[in-house]
Amino acid sequence: MRLGRKVPQAAVVPFRTSDAGEVEVLLIRRRRDGGWGIPKGVIDPGHTALEAAAIEALEEAGVEGELLPRTIGSFEYPKFGRTCRVEVFGLRVTCVHEHYEEERLRERRWFPLADAVRKAKRPGVGAVIARIIT
């Protein structure tokens, strides 16, 4: 990749509907940092953004489900002297694994939609989360 190009990443907003009919969003955070966010990562060669989003959901949050086929939004953030551009997909969660690859590194917690929008630490992520029901 050339220096001036943005680093493509993919992310998911894992969500479910509670027994009361309310939308809940699963957020994650590094155990030592404290900032809540959504599973995301670099799109590896040979994978589509949608495939990368599913991989990140499983590795970072231990969830699987039905990926919504179109992005619900995007955001950018600086990392390692570059700019990452993140395409975000919705994931209707159908399976929550008790154990997952990054469980020692990451905490996960379900939040009501409005709380998830407010809790998201990275600028722009809350606005993308809010689009999950549109």
C-alpha angles and dihedrals in degrees: 000000000000118000097248097052123099117246109244116228136169131215141177137219102214110208143169139177116249124225086261091057096253123136114244126192127208112225127186135202139181106260093235100041105052099209115126121223146140130276110272142152149152118301103244120219112276094026130101121226089255092053091047091051091054091049092051092048091054097042100041102031106017095234135128133182147113113335115212105236098227129057117257091206146305141241138189133223137171120253131164092352093305136092119248118207111204123200109203127210131187119243118199098209117228099160130040111188117216090220128030139177099262100033093119090055102037138049120207130200137172116235133183108258096254091050092048090053090054096041097054105110103197115080113256096018096095091055091052092048089053089060093063092097098044 
